[in-house]
Amino acid sequence: MDMTQEEKRLLSIVHDPLRRPALLACLERLGLLESFFEAERGVKQDENNLTEKEQ
């Protein structure tokens, strides 16, 4: 699956240790912090599943 430039940009923000705290603060103010963490856990689980299938 190829990512668009926008998807790559958003991922760079999520994984940037200098930008992540501001992102989390914004999500918390919007009431979306827990949803973000749930989605992040889902992505990690999907990545683990793909890794297991490749082995």
DSSP file (Angstrom, degrees, kcal/mol; ACC not computed):
  #  RESIDUE AA STRUCTURE BP1 BP2  ACC     N-H-->O    O-->H-N    N-H-->O    O-->H-N    TCO  KAPPA ALPHA  PHI   PSI    X-CA   Y-CA   Z-CA
    1    1 A M              0   0    0      0, 0.0     2,-0.3     0, 0.0     0, 0.0   0.000 360.0 360.0 360.0 121.8    0.0    0.0    0.0
    2    2 A D        -     0   0    0      1,-0.0     2,-0.3     0, 0.0     0, 0.0  -0.671 360.0-136.7 -86.2 138.3    1.5    3.3   -1.1
    3    3 A M        -     0   0    0     -2,-0.3     2,-0.1     1,-0.1    -1,-0.0  -0.700  14.9-123.9 -93.9 146.0    1.0    6.3    1.2
    4    4 A T     >  -     0   0    0     -2,-0.3     4,-2.3     1,-0.1     5,-0.2  -0.357  30.1-105.5 -76.9 166.6    0.1    9.7   -0.1
    5    5 A Q  H  > S+     0   0    0      1,-0.2     4,-2.3     2,-0.2     5,-0.1   0.880 122.7  53.3 -59.7 -38.6    2.3   12.7    0.7
    6    6 A E  H  > S+     0   0    0      2,-0.2     4,-2.5     1,-0.2    -1,-0.2   0.907 108.1  49.3 -65.1 -42.0   -0.3   13.9    3.3
    7    7 A E  H  > S+     0   0    0      1,-0.2     4,-2.4     2,-0.2    -1,-0.2   0.907 111.6  49.2 -63.3 -41.6   -0.3   10.5    5.0
    8    8 A K  H  X S+     0   0    0     -4,-2.3     4,-2.0     2,-0.2    -2,-0.2   0.897 110.8  50.7 -63.9 -40.0    3.5   10.6    5.2
    9    9 A R  H  X S+     0   0    0     -4,-2.3     4,-1.5     2,-0.2    -2,-0.2   0.922 111.1  47.9 -64.1 -44.9    3.4   14.1    6.6
   10   10 A L  H  X S+     0   0    0     -4,-2.5     4,-2.3     1,-0.2    -2,-0.2   0.902 110.8  51.1 -64.4 -41.3    0.9   13.2    9.3
   11   11 A L  H  X S+     0   0    0     -4,-2.4     4,-2.1     1,-0.2    -1,-0.2   0.876 105.9  55.8 -63.4 -36.5    3.0   10.1   10.3
   12   12 A S  H  X S+     0   0    0     -4,-2.0     4,-0.7     1,-0.2    -1,-0.2   0.869 108.9  47.8 -64.7 -34.2    6.1   12.2   10.5
   13   13 A I  H >< S+     0   0    0     -4,-1.5     3,-0.6     2,-0.2    -2,-0.2   0.930 110.8  50.4 -68.7 -45.7    4.2   14.5   13.0
   14   14 A V  H 3< S+     0   0    0     -4,-2.3    -2,-0.2     1,-0.2    -1,-0.2   0.865 117.8  38.9 -61.1 -37.5    3.0   11.6   15.1
   15   15 A H  H 3< S+     0   0    0     -4,-2.1    -1,-0.2    -5,-0.2    -2,-0.2   0.487  88.8 104.7 -95.8  -3.6    6.4   10.0   15.3
   16   16 A D    XX  -     0   0    0     -4,-0.7     4,-2.7    -3,-0.6     3,-0.7  -0.691  61.7-151.4 -80.9 116.7    8.4   13.2   15.8
   17   17 A P  T 34 S+     0   0    0      0, 0.0    -1,-0.2     0, 0.0    -4,-0.0   0.744  95.2  50.7 -62.8 -22.1    9.4   13.4   19.5
   18   18 A L  T 34 S+     0   0    0      2,-0.1     4,-0.3     1,-0.1    -5,-0.1   0.780 118.8  35.1 -84.1 -27.2    9.5   17.2   19.3
   19   19 A R  T <> S+     0   0    0     -3,-0.7     4,-2.0    -6,-0.2     3,-0.4   0.714  99.2  78.0 -97.7 -24.7    6.0   17.6   17.8
   20   20 A R  H  X S+     0   0    0     -4,-2.7     4,-2.9     1,-0.2     5,-0.2   0.879  88.9  55.9 -57.6 -44.1    4.2   14.7   19.4
   21   21 A P  H  > S+     0   0    0      0, 0.0     4,-2.2     0, 0.0    -1,-0.2   0.902 109.5  46.9 -58.2 -39.8    3.6   16.4   22.8
   22   22 A A  H  > S+     0   0    0     -3,-0.4     4,-2.2    -4,-0.3    -2,-0.2   0.900 112.1  50.9 -67.4 -39.6    1.8   19.3   21.1
   23   23 A L  H  X S+     0   0    0     -4,-2.0     4,-2.5     1,-0.2     5,-0.2   0.934 111.0  47.7 -61.4 -46.7   -0.2   16.9   19.0
   24   24 A L  H  X S+     0   0    0     -4,-2.9     4,-2.2     1,-0.2    -2,-0.2   0.880 110.2  52.6 -64.3 -37.9   -1.3   15.0   22.1
   25   25 A A  H  X S+     0   0    0     -4,-2.2     4,-2.2    -5,-0.2    -1,-0.2   0.914 110.5  47.9 -63.7 -42.3   -2.2   18.2   23.9
   26   26 A C  H  X S+     0   0    0     -4,-2.2     4,-1.8     2,-0.2    -2,-0.2   0.926 111.7  49.5 -63.7 -44.9   -4.4   19.3   21.0
   27   27 A L  H  <>S+     0   0    0     -4,-2.5     5,-3.2     1,-0.2     6,-0.7   0.878 109.5  52.5 -62.4 -37.5   -6.1   15.9   20.9
   28   28 A E  H ><5S+     0   0    0     -4,-2.2     3,-1.1     4,-0.2    -1,-0.2   0.925 108.1  50.0 -65.0 -44.0   -6.7   16.0   24.6
   29   29 A R  H 3<5S+     0   0    0     -4,-2.2    -1,-0.2     1,-0.3    -2,-0.2   0.834 112.2  48.8 -62.4 -31.9   -8.3   19.5   24.4
   30   30 A L  T 3<5S-     0   0    0     -4,-1.8    -1,-0.3    -5,-0.2    -2,-0.2   0.506 115.4-116.7 -85.8  -4.4  -10.5   18.1   21.6
   31   31 A G  T < 5S+     0   0    0     -3,-1.1    -3,-0.2    -4,-0.5     4,-0.2   0.748  87.5 109.8  76.6  23.8  -11.5   15.1   23.6
   32   32 A L     >< +     0   0    0     -5,-3.2     4,-2.2    -6,-0.2    -4,-0.2   0.309  37.8 101.3-112.9   6.7   -9.8   12.8   21.1
   33   33 A L  H  > S+     0   0    0     -6,-0.7     4,-2.3     1,-0.2     5,-0.2   0.931  83.6  46.3 -63.3 -47.8   -6.8   11.5   23.0
   34   34 A E  H  > S+     0   0    0      1,-0.2     4,-2.4     2,-0.2    -1,-0.2   0.897 112.3  51.8 -63.1 -39.5   -8.2    8.1   24.0
   35   35 A S  H  > S+     0   0    0      2,-0.2     4,-2.4     1,-0.2    -1,-0.2   0.891 108.4  52.3 -62.7 -38.8   -9.5    7.5   20.5
   36   36 A F  H  X S+     0   0    0     -4,-2.2     4,-2.6     2,-0.2    -2,-0.2   0.935 110.2  47.0 -62.1 -46.9   -6.0    8.4   19.2
   37   37 A F  H  X S+     0   0    0     -4,-2.3     4,-2.4     1,-0.2    -2,-0.2   0.881 111.3  51.8 -65.0 -37.3   -4.3    5.8   21.5
   38   38 A E  H  X S+     0   0    0     -4,-2.4     4,-2.0     2,-0.2    -1,-0.2   0.922 111.8  46.4 -63.1 -43.4   -6.9    3.2   20.6
   39   39 A A  H  X S+     0   0    0     -4,-2.4     4,-2.3     2,-0.2    -2,-0.2   0.899 111.0  52.4 -64.9 -40.6   -6.2    3.7   16.9
   40   40 A E  H  X S+     0   0    0     -4,-2.6     4,-2.2     1,-0.2    -2,-0.2   0.905 109.1  49.3 -63.4 -41.5   -2.4    3.7   17.5
   41   41 A R  H  X S+     0   0    0     -4,-2.4     4,-2.3     1,-0.2    -1,-0.2   0.892 110.0  52.7 -63.5 -38.9   -2.7    0.3   19.3
   42   42 A G  H  X S+     0   0    0     -4,-2.0     4,-2.4     2,-0.2    -2,-0.2   0.893 108.6  49.2 -63.5 -40.4   -4.8   -1.0   16.4
   43   43 A V  H  X S+     0   0    0     -4,-2.3     4,-2.5     2,-0.2    -1,-0.2   0.919 110.8  49.8 -65.3 -43.6   -2.1    0.0   13.9
   44   44 A K  H  X S+     0   0    0     -4,-2.2     4,-2.4     1,-0.2    -2,-0.2   0.901 110.8  50.0 -62.7 -39.9    0.6   -1.6   16.0
   45   45 A Q  H  X S+     0   0    0     -4,-2.3     4,-2.4     2,-0.2    -1,-0.2   0.917 110.4  50.1 -63.9 -42.6   -1.5   -4.8   16.2
   46   46 A D  H  X S+     0   0    0     -4,-2.4     4,-2.2     1,-0.2    -2,-0.2   0.908 110.3  50.2 -61.3 -41.8   -2.0   -4.8   12.4
   47   47 A E  H  X S+     0   0    0     -4,-2.5     4,-2.3     1,-0.2    -2,-0.2   0.907 110.5  49.9 -63.0 -41.6    1.8   -4.3   11.9
   48   48 A N  H  X S+     0   0    0     -4,-2.4     4,-2.4     1,-0.2    -2,-0.2   0.903 109.5  51.4 -63.4 -41.0    2.5   -7.2   14.3
   49   49 A N  H  X S+     0   0    0     -4,-2.4     4,-2.0     1,-0.2    -2,-0.2   0.903 110.3  48.7 -62.9 -41.6    0.0   -9.4   12.4
   50   50 A L  H  X S+     0   0    0     -4,-2.2     4,-1.8     2,-0.2    -1,-0.2   0.904 110.5  51.3 -64.7 -41.1    1.7   -8.6    9.1
   51   51 A T  H  X S+     0   0    0     -4,-2.3     4,-1.1     1,-0.2    -2,-0.2   0.906 109.7  49.7 -62.5 -42.4    5.1   -9.3   10.5
   52   52 A E  H  < S+     0   0    0     -4,-2.4     3,-0.3     1,-0.2    -1,-0.2   0.887 109.5  51.4 -64.7 -38.5    3.9  -12.7   11.8
   53   53 A K  H  < S+     0   0    0     -4,-2.0    -1,-0.2     1,-0.2    -2,-0.2   0.844 106.8  54.6 -67.2 -33.2    2.4  -13.6    8.4
   54   54 A E  H  <        0   0    0     -4,-1.8    -1,-0.2     1,-0.2    -2,-0.2   0.769 360.0 360.0 -71.4 -25.4    5.7  -12.7    6.6
   55   55 A Q     <        0   0    0     -4,-1.1    -1,-0.2    -3,-0.3    -2,-0.2   0.465 360.0 360.0 -82.1 360.0    7.7  -15.1    8.8
